[in-house]
Amino acid sequence: MHIQLVFKSYEKLLLQKASNLILFGAERIGRKTSQLLNPSVQYLPTQVEKSTLLKSPHIDKKSREQIELRTYKMCIQIQSIQSQGLLFLDLLKLLKLEGVQLKCKFMVSTKI
């Protein structure tokens, strides 16, 4: 079973806390079942969205304010066996990650 987790957040610190929590849980599950999960962490490119706003639309049209919104992304890939993947799925259901969007992909290979 191959698990891919993609985190998105507007704050880098929240993203790091969430990834540390997930990696700690994966490590604990690996110790409990006496097999390694082998997580790999990759930082994805930061998406920057810039916009310009008028401060006063009536009098001074040259007075503007620029705003920048950054979205940080991180990808964690975990390879595990079937029973560990189900334990990890239960762990993900219990976690409350505030300020972080989490997207999960599960890929399972079967023998024909």
C-alpha positions in Angstrom: 0.0 0.0 0.0 1.3 3.4 -1.0 -0.1 6.5 0.8 0.5 10.0 -0.4 -0.5 13.0 1.8 -0.5 16.6 0.4 -0.7 19.4 3.0 -1.7 23.0 2.1 -1.5 26.0 4.5 -1.1 29.7 4.5 1.4 29.5 7.4 4.6 27.6 7.2 4.7 26.9 10.9 1.3 25.1 10.9 2.4 23.0 8.0 5.6 21.9 9.8 3.6 21.1 13.0 1.1 19.0 11.1 3.8 17.1 9.2 5.8 16.4 12.4 2.6 15.1 14.0 1.9 12.7 11.0 5.5 11.5 10.9 5.5 10.9 14.7 2.3 8.8 14.3 3.8 6.9 11.4 6.9 6.2 13.5 4.8 5.0 16.4 2.7 2.6 14.2 6.0 1.3 12.7 7.3 0.5 16.2 4.0 -1.1 17.2 4.0 -3.5 14.2 7.8 -3.9 14.3 8.1 -2.9 10.6 9.3 0.4 9.1 6.9 2.7 7.1 9.7 4.6 5.3 8.2 8.1 5.0 9.7 10.6 2.5 9.0 14.3 2.8 9.0 16.7 -0.1 8.3 20.5 -0.1 6.3 21.6 -3.1 6.6 25.0 -4.8 5.0 27.9 -2.9 2.1 29.5 -4.7 2.1 33.3 -4.5 -1.1 35.4 -5.4 -0.6 39.1 -5.6 -3.4 41.7 -5.8 -3.6 45.5 -5.7 -6.4 47.4 -3.9 -7.4 51.1 -4.0 -7.3 52.7 -0.6 -9.8 55.4 -1.5 -11.9 55.0 -4.6 -13.3 58.5 -4.6 -10.5 61.1 -4.3 -6.9 59.7 -4.6 -6.8 57.1 -7.3 -3.0 56.8 -7.1 -3.1 55.6 -3.5 -3.0 51.8 -3.6 -2.1 48.9 -1.3 -0.6 45.7 -2.5 -1.4 42.4 -0.8 0.4 39.0 -1.2 -1.1 35.7 -0.3 1.3 32.7 -0.1 0.2 29.0 -0.1 2.8 26.6 1.2 2.6 22.9 0.2 4.2 19.7 1.4 4.0 16.1 0.2 4.6 13.0 2.4 4.8 9.6 0.8 4.6 6.5 2.9 5.0 2.9 1.8 3.5 0.3 4.1 1.9 -3.1 4.2 -1.8 -3.5 4.3 -2.4 -3.7 8.0 -0.2 -0.7 8.8 -2.0 1.3 6.2 -5.3 0.7 7.9 -3.9 1.7 11.3 -2.5 4.9 9.7 -5.9 5.6 8.1 -7.5 5.4 11.6 -4.8 7.8 12.9 -5.7 10.3 10.1 -9.4 10.2 11.1 -8.6 11.1 14.7 -6.3 14.0 14.0 -7.6 17.6 14.1 -5.3 19.7 11.9 -6.4 23.3 12.2 -5.3 25.7 9.5 -4.1 22.9 7.3 -5.8 21.2 4.4 -5.0 17.6 4.0 -5.5 15.5 0.8 -4.9 11.7 0.9 -4.3 9.3 -1.9 -4.2 5.5 -1.3 -2.8 3.2 -3.9 -2.9 -0.5 -3.5 -1.4 -3.1 -5.8 -2.9 -6.5 -6.0 -1.7 -9.8 -7.5 -3.6 -11.2 -10.4 
